[in-house]
Amino acid sequence: MKPAHGVWALVLFLIIAHQDIWLWDDTTLVFGFLPVALAYHACISLAAGFTWYLATCFCWPTDQSPSTEGKDAA
């Protein structure tokens, strides 16, 4: 499997995992103050950030050089 396929699989997993209807009525507190649904979404957000990092590492085009058009050669 190519790394890009793995990143897409993570994106699909996060889309599915983001639908957390099972936690709406749960009043459990994490660390004594954080509602479990909010903690769950915090973890999803961290996973989304990590997925974006992987996307930039493995899926970003490497054959493009920075554009120097419009700059003075002074």
PDB file of N, CA, C and O in Angstrom:
ATOM      1  N   MET A   1       0.842  -1.172   0.000  1.00  0.00           N
ATOM      2  CA  MET A   1       0.000   0.000   0.000  1.00  0.00           C
ATOM      3  C   MET A   1       0.891   1.241   0.000  1.00  0.00           C
ATOM      4  O   MET A   1       1.865   1.310   0.749  1.00  0.00           O
ATOM      5  N   LYS A   2       0.561   2.202  -0.827  1.00  0.00           N
ATOM      6  CA  LYS A   2       1.298   3.459  -0.870  1.00  0.00           C
ATOM      7  C   LYS A   2       0.971   4.285   0.376  1.00  0.00           C
ATOM      8  O   LYS A   2      -0.116   4.157   0.940  1.00  0.00           O
ATOM      9  N   PRO A   3       1.914   5.134   0.806  1.00  0.00           N
ATOM     10  CA  PRO A   3       1.631   5.975   1.973  1.00  0.00           C
ATOM     11  C   PRO A   3       0.396   6.859   1.785  1.00  0.00           C
ATOM     12  O   PRO A   3      -0.321   7.133   2.747  1.00  0.00           O
ATOM     13  N   ALA A   4       0.148   7.304   0.558  1.00  0.00           N
ATOM     14  CA  ALA A   4      -1.026   8.150   0.315  1.00  0.00           C
ATOM     15  C   ALA A   4      -2.317   7.391   0.606  1.00  0.00           C
ATOM     16  O   ALA A   4      -3.288   7.975   1.088  1.00  0.00           O
ATOM     17  N   HIS A   5      -2.331   6.097   0.314  1.00  0.00           N
ATOM     18  CA  HIS A   5      -3.523   5.300   0.614  1.00  0.00           C
ATOM     19  C   HIS A   5      -3.736   5.191   2.128  1.00  0.00           C
ATOM     20  O   HIS A   5      -4.869   5.220   2.607  1.00  0.00           O
ATOM     21  N   GLY A   6      -2.653   5.068   2.859  1.00  0.00           N
ATOM     22  CA  GLY A   6      -2.762   5.017   4.316  1.00  0.00           C
ATOM     23  C   GLY A   6      -3.297   6.319   4.898  1.00  0.00           C
ATOM     24  O   GLY A   6      -4.091   6.307   5.838  1.00  0.00           O
ATOM     25  N   VAL A   7      -2.859   7.442   4.336  1.00  0.00           N
ATOM     26  CA  VAL A   7      -3.355   8.740   4.797  1.00  0.00           C
ATOM     27  C   VAL A   7      -4.847   8.863   4.504  1.00  0.00           C
ATOM     28  O   VAL A   7      -5.612   9.336   5.344  1.00  0.00           O
ATOM     29  N   TRP A   8      -5.258   8.436   3.311  1.00  0.00           N
ATOM     30  CA  TRP A   8      -6.688   8.478   2.973  1.00  0.00           C
ATOM     31  C   TRP A   8      -7.492   7.557   3.887  1.00  0.00           C
ATOM     32  O   TRP A   8      -8.622   7.879   4.256  1.00  0.00           O
ATOM     33  N   ALA A   9      -6.924   6.431   4.248  1.00  0.00           N
ATOM     34  CA  ALA A   9      -7.608   5.522   5.172  1.00  0.00           C
ATOM     35  C   ALA A   9      -7.780   6.189   6.541  1.00  0.00           C
ATOM     36  O   ALA A   9      -8.826   6.050   7.175  1.00  0.00           O
ATOM     37  N   LEU A  10      -6.752   6.911   6.995  1.00  0.00           N
ATOM     38  CA  LEU A  10      -6.862   7.635   8.266  1.00  0.00           C
ATOM     39  C   LEU A  10      -7.926   8.728   8.196  1.00  0.00           C
ATOM     40  O   LEU A  10      -8.685   8.923   9.145  1.00  0.00           O
ATOM     41  N   VAL A  11      -7.977   9.435   7.074  1.00  0.00           N
ATOM     42  CA  VAL A  11      -8.996  10.476   6.908  1.00  0.00           C
ATOM     43  C   VAL A  11     -10.390   9.857   6.972  1.00  0.00           C
ATOM     44  O   VAL A  11     -11.274  10.384   7.647  1.00  0.00           O
ATOM     45  N   LEU A  12     -10.582   8.755   6.282  1.00  0.00           N
ATOM     46  CA  LEU A  12     -11.878   8.074   6.307  1.00  0.00           C
ATOM     47  C   LEU A  12     -12.225   7.605   7.726  1.00  0.00           C
ATOM     48  O   LEU A  12     -13.364   7.741   8.172  1.00  0.00           O
ATOM     49  N   PHE A  13     -11.237   7.057   8.421  1.00  0.00           N
ATOM     50  CA  PHE A  13     -11.462   6.632   9.804  1.00  0.00           C
ATOM     51  C   PHE A  13     -11.869   7.809  10.686  1.00  0.00           C
ATOM     52  O   PHE A  13     -12.782   7.687  11.502  1.00  0.00           O
ATOM     53  N   LEU A  14     -11.197   8.945  10.525  1.00  0.00           N
ATOM     54  CA  LEU A  14     -11.527  10.115  11.343  1.00  0.00           C
ATOM     55  C   LEU A  14     -12.921  10.649  11.033  1.00  0.00           C
ATOM     56  O   LEU A  14     -13.623  11.114  11.931  1.00  0.00           O
ATOM     57  N   ILE A  15     -13.321  10.584   9.768  1.00  0.00           N
ATOM     58  CA  ILE A  15     -14.674  11.019   9.409  1.00  0.00           C
ATOM     59  C   ILE A  15     -15.711  10.145  10.111  1.00  0.00           C
ATOM     60  O   ILE A  15     -16.705  10.644  10.637  1.00  0.00           O
ATOM     61  N   ILE A  16     -15.467   8.847  10.112  1.00  0.00           N
ATOM     62  CA  ILE A  16     -16.401   7.926  10.763  1.00  0.00           C
ATOM     63  C   ILE A  16     -16.346   8.083  12.288  1.00  0.00           C
ATOM     64  O   ILE A  16     -17.386   8.109  12.945  1.00  0.00           O
ATOM     65  N   ALA A  17     -15.145   8.186  12.844  1.00  0.00           N
ATOM     66  CA  ALA A  17     -14.994   8.282  14.300  1.00  0.00           C
ATOM     67  C   ALA A  17     -15.528   9.606  14.851  1.00  0.00           C
ATOM     68  O   ALA A  17     -15.876   9.690  16.029  1.00  0.00           O
ATOM     69  N   HIS A  18     -15.594  10.622  14.019  1.00  0.00           N
ATOM     70  CA  HIS A  18     -16.077  11.924  14.474  1.00  0.00           C
ATOM     71  C   HIS A  18     -17.559  11.884  14.841  1.00  0.00           C
ATOM     72  O   HIS A  18     -18.019  12.701  15.639  1.00  0.00           O
ATOM     73  N   GLN A  19     -18.297  10.957  14.276  1.00  0.00           N
ATOM     74  CA  GLN A  19     -19.738  10.831  14.568  1.00  0.00           C
ATOM     75  C   GLN A  19     -19.894  10.073  15.889  1.00  0.00           C
ATOM     76  O   GLN A  19     -19.921   8.842  15.907  1.00  0.00           O
ATOM     77  N   ASP A  20     -19.993  10.797  16.957  1.00  0.00           N
ATOM     78  CA  ASP A  20     -19.975  10.187  18.297  1.00  0.00           C
ATOM     79  C   ASP A  20     -21.325  10.290  18.993  1.00  0.00           C
ATOM     80  O   ASP A  20     -21.396  10.779  20.121  1.00  0.00           O
ATOM     81  N   ILE A  21     -22.371   9.850  18.362  1.00  0.00           N
ATOM     82  CA  ILE A  21     -23.699   9.977  18.967  1.00  0.00           C
ATOM     83  C   ILE A  21     -23.828   9.171  20.258  1.00  0.00           C
ATOM     84  O   ILE A  21     -24.724   9.439  21.058  1.00  0.00           O
ATOM     85  N   TRP A  22     -22.967   8.206  20.474  1.00  0.00           N
ATOM     86  CA  TRP A  22     -23.045   7.374  21.672  1.00  0.00           C
ATOM     87  C   TRP A  22     -22.554   8.107  22.921  1.00  0.00           C
ATOM     88  O   TRP A  22     -22.764   7.608  24.027  1.00  0.00           O
ATOM     89  N   LEU A  23     -21.919   9.254  22.792  1.00  0.00           N
ATOM     90  CA  LEU A  23     -21.404   9.979  23.956  1.00  0.00           C
ATOM     91  C   LEU A  23     -22.253  11.184  24.342  1.00  0.00           C
ATOM     92  O   LEU A  23     -21.914  11.876  25.301  1.00  0.00           O
ATOM     93  N   TRP A  24     -23.323  11.455  23.645  1.00  0.00           N
ATOM     94  CA  TRP A  24     -24.109  12.654  23.915  1.00  0.00           C
ATOM     95  C   TRP A  24     -24.702  12.673  25.318  1.00  0.00           C
ATOM     96  O   TRP A  24     -24.740  13.727  25.954  1.00  0.00           O
ATOM     97  N   ASP A  25     -25.156  11.550  25.803  1.00  0.00           N
ATOM     98  CA  ASP A  25     -25.827  11.503  27.104  1.00  0.00           C
ATOM     99  C   ASP A  25     -24.926  11.002  28.233  1.00  0.00           C
ATOM    100  O   ASP A  25     -25.392  10.816  29.357  1.00  0.00           O
ATOM    101  N   ASP A  26     -23.658  10.786  27.949  1.00  0.00           N
ATOM    102  CA  ASP A  26     -22.728  10.282  28.960  1.00  0.00           C
ATOM    103  C   ASP A  26     -22.233  11.450  29.813  1.00  0.00           C
ATOM    104  O   ASP A  26     -21.680  12.413  29.282  1.00  0.00           O
ATOM    105  N   THR A  27     -22.426  11.369  31.110  1.00  0.00           N
ATOM    106  CA  THR A  27     -22.015  12.454  32.013  1.00  0.00           C
ATOM    107  C   THR A  27     -20.690  12.163  32.714  1.00  0.00           C
ATOM    108  O   THR A  27     -20.336  12.849  33.674  1.00  0.00           O
ATOM    109  N   THR A  28     -19.968  11.169  32.254  1.00  0.00           N
ATOM    110  CA  THR A  28     -18.686  10.813  32.856  1.00  0.00           C
ATOM    111  C   THR A  28     -17.687  11.953  32.675  1.00  0.00           C
ATOM    112  O   THR A  28     -17.640  12.595  31.626  1.00  0.00           O
ATOM    113  N   LEU A  29     -16.889  12.193  33.717  1.00  0.00           N
ATOM    114  CA  LEU A  29     -15.853  13.214  33.647  1.00  0.00           C
ATOM    115  C   LEU A  29     -14.483  12.557  33.543  1.00  0.00           C
ATOM    116  O   LEU A  29     -14.188  11.593  34.249  1.00  0.00           O
ATOM    117  N   VAL A  30     -13.666  13.080  32.669  1.00  0.00           N
ATOM    118  CA  VAL A  30     -12.287  12.619  32.509  1.00  0.00           C
ATOM    119  C   VAL A  30     -11.402  13.563  33.318  1.00  0.00           C
ATOM    120  O   VAL A  30     -11.548  14.781  33.214  1.00  0.00           O
ATOM    121  N   PHE A  31     -10.494  13.027  34.114  1.00  0.00           N
ATOM    122  CA  PHE A  31      -9.630  13.797  35.006  1.00  0.00           C
ATOM    123  C   PHE A  31     -10.439  14.620  36.010  1.00  0.00           C
ATOM    124  O   PHE A  31      -9.928  15.594  36.562  1.00  0.00           O
ATOM    125  N   GLY A  32     -11.679  14.241  36.248  1.00  0.00           N
ATOM    126  CA  GLY A  32     -12.500  14.893  37.243  1.00  0.00           C
ATOM    127  C   GLY A  32     -13.169  16.185  36.816  1.00  0.00           C
ATOM    128  O   GLY A  32     -13.954  16.735  37.587  1.00  0.00           O
ATOM    129  N   PHE A  33     -12.894  16.699  35.614  1.00  0.00           N
ATOM    130  CA  PHE A  33     -13.495  17.968  35.215  1.00  0.00           C
ATOM    131  C   PHE A  33     -13.892  18.040  33.744  1.00  0.00           C
ATOM    132  O   PHE A  33     -14.679  18.910  33.373  1.00  0.00           O
ATOM    133  N   LEU A  34     -13.383  17.168  32.909  1.00  0.00           N
ATOM    134  CA  LEU A  34     -13.590  17.257  31.463  1.00  0.00           C
ATOM    135  C   LEU A  34     -14.649  16.248  31.019  1.00  0.00           C
ATOM    136  O   LEU A  34     -14.469  15.046  31.214  1.00  0.00           O
ATOM    137  N   PRO A  35     -15.746  16.715  30.426  1.00  0.00           N
ATOM    138  CA  PRO A  35     -16.754  15.771  29.940  1.00  0.00           C
ATOM    139  C   PRO A  35     -16.151  14.814  28.906  1.00  0.00           C
ATOM    140  O   PRO A  35     -15.314  15.212  28.096  1.00  0.00           O
ATOM    141  N   VAL A  36     -16.577  13.569  28.943  1.00  0.00           N
ATOM    142  CA  VAL A  36     -15.984  12.543  28.100  1.00  0.00           C
ATOM    143  C   VAL A  36     -16.147  12.873  26.614  1.00  0.00           C
ATOM    144  O   VAL A  36     -15.259  12.562  25.820  1.00  0.00           O
ATOM    145  N   ALA A  37     -17.259  13.493  26.226  1.00  0.00           N
ATOM    146  CA  ALA A  37     -17.456  13.847  24.817  1.00  0.00           C
ATOM    147  C   ALA A  37     -16.444  14.900  24.376  1.00  0.00           C
ATOM    148  O   ALA A  37     -15.948  14.850  23.250  1.00  0.00           O
ATOM    149  N   LEU A  38     -16.137  15.849  25.252  1.00  0.00           N
ATOM    150  CA  LEU A  38     -15.148  16.871  24.924  1.00  0.00           C
ATOM    151  C   LEU A  38     -13.750  16.263  24.855  1.00  0.00           C
ATOM    152  O   LEU A  38     -12.965  16.618  23.974  1.00  0.00           O
ATOM    153  N   ALA A  39     -13.433  15.362  25.764  1.00  0.00           N
ATOM    154  CA  ALA A  39     -12.141  14.670  25.723  1.00  0.00           C
ATOM    155  C   ALA A  39     -12.010  13.848  24.444  1.00  0.00           C
ATOM    156  O   ALA A  39     -10.943  13.800  23.833  1.00  0.00           O
ATOM    157  N   TYR A  40     -13.099  13.204  24.048  1.00  0.00           N
ATOM    158  CA  TYR A  40     -13.108  12.420  22.810  1.00  0.00           C
ATOM    159  C   TYR A  40     -12.813  13.321  21.611  1.00  0.00           C
ATOM    160  O   TYR A  40     -12.015  12.966  20.743  1.00  0.00           O
ATOM    161  N   HIS A  41     -13.458  14.479  21.566  1.00  0.00           N
ATOM    162  CA  HIS A  41     -13.228  15.395  20.450  1.00  0.00           C
ATOM    163  C   HIS A  41     -11.826  15.998  20.495  1.00  0.00           C
ATOM    164  O   HIS A  41     -11.252  16.291  19.446  1.00  0.00           O
ATOM    165  N   ALA A  42     -11.276  16.187  21.672  1.00  0.00           N
ATOM    166  CA  ALA A  42      -9.895  16.652  21.769  1.00  0.00           C
ATOM    167  C   ALA A  42      -8.944  15.613  21.180  1.00  0.00           C
ATOM    168  O   ALA A  42      -7.996  15.964  20.478  1.00  0.00           O
ATOM    169  N   CYS A  43      -9.193  14.353  21.461  1.00  0.00           N
ATOM    170  CA  CYS A  43      -8.366  13.280  20.887  1.00  0.00           C
ATOM    171  C   CYS A  43      -8.541  13.191  19.378  1.00  0.00           C
ATOM    172  O   CYS A  43      -7.570  12.970  18.655  1.00  0.00           O
ATOM    173  N   ILE A  44      -9.763  13.360  18.895  1.00  0.00           N
ATOM    174  CA  ILE A  44     -10.009  13.363  17.450  1.00  0.00           C
ATOM    175  C   ILE A  44      -9.259  14.525  16.800  1.00  0.00           C
ATOM    176  O   ILE A  44      -8.702  14.369  15.713  1.00  0.00           O
ATOM    177  N   SER A  45      -9.240  15.683  17.452  1.00  0.00           N
ATOM    178  CA  SER A  45      -8.532  16.845  16.914  1.00  0.00           C
ATOM    179  C   SER A  45      -7.032  16.598  16.849  1.00  0.00           C
ATOM    180  O   SER A  45      -6.387  16.963  15.866  1.00  0.00           O
ATOM    181  N   LEU A  46      -6.473  15.984  17.882  1.00  0.00           N
ATOM    182  CA  LEU A  46      -5.046  15.645  17.854  1.00  0.00           C
ATOM    183  C   LEU A  46      -4.750  14.637  16.747  1.00  0.00           C
ATOM    184  O   LEU A  46      -3.739  14.750  16.054  1.00  0.00           O
ATOM    185  N   ALA A  47      -5.623  13.660  16.583  1.00  0.00           N
ATOM    186  CA  ALA A  47      -5.445  12.673  15.514  1.00  0.00           C
ATOM    187  C   ALA A  47      -5.559  13.325  14.145  1.00  0.00           C
ATOM    188  O   ALA A  47      -4.844  12.941  13.219  1.00  0.00           O
ATOM    189  N   ALA A  48      -6.442  14.302  14.000  1.00  0.00           N
ATOM    190  CA  ALA A  48      -6.573  15.011  12.725  1.00  0.00           C
ATOM    191  C   ALA A  48      -5.309  15.816  12.424  1.00  0.00           C
ATOM    192  O   ALA A  48      -4.857  15.859  11.280  1.00  0.00           O
ATOM    193  N   GLY A  49      -4.747  16.445  13.436  1.00  0.00           N
ATOM    194  CA  GLY A  49      -3.488  17.170  13.243  1.00  0.00           C
ATOM    195  C   GLY A  49      -2.354  16.241  12.847  1.00  0.00           C
ATOM    196  O   GLY A  49      -1.553  16.573  11.973  1.00  0.00           O
ATOM    197  N   PHE A  50      -2.281  15.086  13.481  1.00  0.00           N
ATOM    198  CA  PHE A  50      -1.256  14.096  13.130  1.00  0.00           C
ATOM    199  C   PHE A  50      -1.468  13.573  11.713  1.00  0.00           C
ATOM    200  O   PHE A  50      -0.504  13.351  10.979  1.00  0.00           O
ATOM    201  N   THR A  51      -2.735  13.374  11.326  1.00  0.00           N
ATOM    202  CA  THR A  51      -3.037  12.915   9.970  1.00  0.00           C
ATOM    203  C   THR A  51      -2.608  13.961   8.951  1.00  0.00           C
ATOM    204  O   THR A  51      -2.062  13.614   7.904  1.00  0.00           O
ATOM    205  N   TRP A  52      -2.847  15.227   9.239  1.00  0.00           N
ATOM    206  CA  TRP A  52      -2.415  16.294   8.341  1.00  0.00           C
ATOM    207  C   TRP A  52      -0.886  16.319   8.238  1.00  0.00           C
ATOM    208  O   TRP A  52      -0.346  16.525   7.152  1.00  0.00           O
ATOM    209  N   TYR A  53      -0.193  16.113   9.348  1.00  0.00           N
ATOM    210  CA  TYR A  53       1.270  16.034   9.316  1.00  0.00           C
ATOM    211  C   TYR A  53       1.722  14.900   8.398  1.00  0.00           C
ATOM    212  O   TYR A  53       2.624  15.085   7.582  1.00  0.00           O
ATOM    213  N   LEU A  54       1.100  13.732   8.530  1.00  0.00           N
ATOM    214  CA  LEU A  54       1.448  12.609   7.656  1.00  0.00           C
ATOM    215  C   LEU A  54       1.149  12.926   6.199  1.00  0.00           C
ATOM    216  O   LEU A  54       1.904  12.538   5.308  1.00  0.00           O
ATOM    217  N   ALA A  55       0.051  13.629   5.955  1.00  0.00           N
ATOM    218  CA  ALA A  55      -0.298  13.997   4.581  1.00  0.00           C
ATOM    219  C   ALA A  55       0.766  14.906   3.981  1.00  0.00           C
ATOM    220  O   ALA A  55       1.118  14.754   2.811  1.00  0.00           O
ATOM    221  N   THR A  56       1.281  15.846   4.763  1.00  0.00           N
ATOM    222  CA  THR A  56       2.309  16.732   4.223  1.00  0.00           C
ATOM    223  C   THR A  56       3.640  16.008   4.050  1.00  0.00           C
ATOM    224  O   THR A  56       4.415  16.348   3.157  1.00  0.00           O
ATOM    225  N   CYS A  57       3.909  15.028   4.881  1.00  0.00           N
ATOM    226  CA  CYS A  57       5.164  14.274   4.745  1.00  0.00           C
ATOM    227  C   CYS A  57       5.144  13.312   3.561  1.00  0.00           C
ATOM    228  O   CYS A  57       6.131  13.206   2.833  1.00  0.00           O
ATOM    229  N   PHE A  58       4.033  12.614   3.364  1.00  0.00           N
ATOM    230  CA  PHE A  58       3.993  11.540   2.380  1.00  0.00           C
ATOM    231  C   PHE A  58       3.276  11.894   1.082  1.00  0.00           C
ATOM    232  O   PHE A  58       3.517  11.248   0.062  1.00  0.00           O
ATOM    233  N   CYS A  59       2.417  12.886   1.086  1.00  0.00           N
ATOM    234  CA  CYS A  59       1.593  13.165  -0.098  1.00  0.00           C
ATOM    235  C   CYS A  59       1.923  14.486  -0.775  1.00  0.00           C
ATOM    236  O   CYS A  59       1.442  14.746  -1.878  1.00  0.00           O
ATOM    237  N   TRP A  60       2.724  15.315  -0.147  1.00  0.00           N
ATOM    238  CA  TRP A  60       3.056  16.608  -0.723  1.00  0.00           C
ATOM    239  C   TRP A  60       4.011  16.400  -1.887  1.00  0.00           C
ATOM    240  O   TRP A  60       4.948  15.610  -1.773  1.00  0.00           O
ATOM    241  N   PRO A  61       3.798  17.090  -3.009  1.00  0.00           N
ATOM    242  CA  PRO A  61       4.693  16.901  -4.153  1.00  0.00           C
ATOM    243  C   PRO A  61       6.102  17.409  -3.839  1.00  0.00           C
ATOM    244  O   PRO A  61       6.272  18.512  -3.319  1.00  0.00           O
ATOM    245  N   THR A  62       7.094  16.606  -4.155  1.00  0.00           N
ATOM    246  CA  THR A  62       8.479  16.983  -3.873  1.00  0.00           C
ATOM    247  C   THR A  62       9.212  17.469  -5.110  1.00  0.00           C
ATOM    248  O   THR A  62      10.321  17.992  -5.001  1.00  0.00           O
ATOM    249  N   ASP A  63       8.619  17.308  -6.279  1.00  0.00           N
ATOM    250  CA  ASP A  63       9.312  17.674  -7.505  1.00  0.00           C
ATOM    251  C   ASP A  63       9.123  19.133  -7.885  1.00  0.00           C
ATOM    252  O   ASP A  63       9.646  19.562  -8.913  1.00  0.00           O
ATOM    253  N   GLN A  64       8.410  19.896  -7.108  1.00  0.00           N
ATOM    254  CA  GLN A  64       8.196  21.301  -7.413  1.00  0.00           C
ATOM    255  C   GLN A  64       9.177  22.152  -6.628  1.00  0.00           C
ATOM    256  O   GLN A  64       9.306  22.019  -5.411  1.00  0.00           O
ATOM    257  N   SER A  65       9.866  23.027  -7.346  1.00  0.00           N
ATOM    258  CA  SER A  65      10.779  23.936  -6.676  1.00  0.00           C
ATOM    259  C   SER A  65      10.041  25.241  -6.397  1.00  0.00           C
ATOM    260  O   SER A  65       9.060  25.553  -7.072  1.00  0.00           O
ATOM    261  N   PRO A  66      10.501  25.999  -5.416  1.00  0.00           N
ATOM    262  CA  PRO A  66       9.840  27.268  -5.120  1.00  0.00           C
ATOM    263  C   PRO A  66       9.930  28.215  -6.314  1.00  0.00           C
ATOM    264  O   PRO A  66      10.952  28.269  -6.998  1.00  0.00           O
ATOM    265  N   SER A  67       8.894  28.932  -6.550  1.00  0.00           N
ATOM    266  CA  SER A  67       8.849  29.857  -7.675  1.00  0.00           C
ATOM    267  C   SER A  67       9.681  31.091  -7.370  1.00  0.00           C
ATOM    268  O   SER A  67       9.603  31.649  -6.275  1.00  0.00           O
ATOM    269  N   THR A  68      10.474  31.510  -8.341  1.00  0.00           N
ATOM    270  CA  THR A  68      11.274  32.723  -8.190  1.00  0.00           C
ATOM    271  C   THR A  68      10.835  33.774  -9.192  1.00  0.00           C
ATOM    272  O   THR A  68      11.531  34.769  -9.397  1.00  0.00           O
ATOM    273  N   GLU A  69       9.697  33.563  -9.812  1.00  0.00           N
ATOM    274  CA  GLU A  69       9.202  34.526 -10.779  1.00  0.00           C
ATOM    275  C   GLU A  69       8.828  35.824 -10.083  1.00  0.00           C
ATOM    276  O   GLU A  69       8.281  35.826  -8.981  1.00  0.00           O
ATOM    277  N   GLY A  70       9.136  36.931 -10.756  1.00  0.00           N
ATOM    278  CA  GLY A  70       8.754  38.230 -10.233  1.00  0.00           C
ATOM    279  C   GLY A  70       9.733  38.812  -9.234  1.00  0.00           C
ATOM    280  O   GLY A  70       9.516  39.922  -8.748  1.00  0.00           O
ATOM    281  N   LYS A  71      10.794  38.109  -8.912  1.00  0.00           N
ATOM    282  CA  LYS A  71      11.778  38.635  -7.972  1.00  0.00           C
ATOM    283  C   LYS A  71      12.895  39.311  -8.758  1.00  0.00           C
ATOM    284  O   LYS A  71      13.303  38.839  -9.819  1.00  0.00           O
ATOM    285  N   ASP A  72      13.372  40.406  -8.225  1.00  0.00           N
ATOM    286  CA  ASP A  72      14.482  41.114  -8.869  1.00  0.00           C
ATOM    287  C   ASP A  72      15.785  40.395  -8.592  1.00  0.00           C
ATOM    288  O   ASP A  72      16.000  39.884  -7.493  1.00  0.00           O
ATOM    289  N   ALA A  73      16.640  40.357  -9.575  1.00  0.00           N
ATOM    290  CA  ALA A  73      17.934  39.698  -9.426  1.00  0.00           C
ATOM    291  C   ALA A  73      18.978  40.653  -8.891  1.00  0.00           C
ATOM    292  O   ALA A  73      20.167  40.335  -8.917  1.00  0.00           O
ATOM    293  N   ALA A  74      18.575  41.800  -8.412  1.00  0.00           N
ATOM    294  CA  ALA A  74      19.470  42.856  -7.952  1.00  0.00           C
ATOM    295  C   ALA A  74      20.476  42.289  -7.069  1.00  0.00           C
ATOM    296  O   ALA A  74      21.336  43.013  -6.568  1.00  0.00           O
TER     297      ALA A  74
END
